[in-house]
Amino acid sequence: MAATSTTTRAGKVQVAAAATVGFVVAIFVVIPLAHLTRSRLGLPEPTAAPLDAPVDRPIIATYWVPWLLAWAVLLVPGIAFMLPVRTRRAGWAYSLAVGATAGVIALFGAWIDWGLG
């Protein structure tokens, strides 16, 4: 019985650690990775203009490509950890944490760049 509670506790710690790592990685890596991807692919930067300026600032599809690629790259470790049965829950926790956090950061970045709010 003691082995089961220890295993369960270790599993909970593993899941909590994976979620924390996913959250921290998303916060510190998604923006630099998106900017690196944008520069490597030669994609245009968003037009800098005040929100009240009479400039047409459409959101082009290439704006989202670096954010999606950064998001997908950050999900790869979580997917790799989902393959073995012992680390499957940790992989899910990492993937959910990094996916949700990176998605919110990308939407917040679009809100700042394009004044969507």
Secondary structure as UniProt FT lines:
FT   HELIX           2..41
FT   TURN            51..52
FT   HELIX           61..82
FT   HELIX           85..87
FT   HELIX           88..114
//
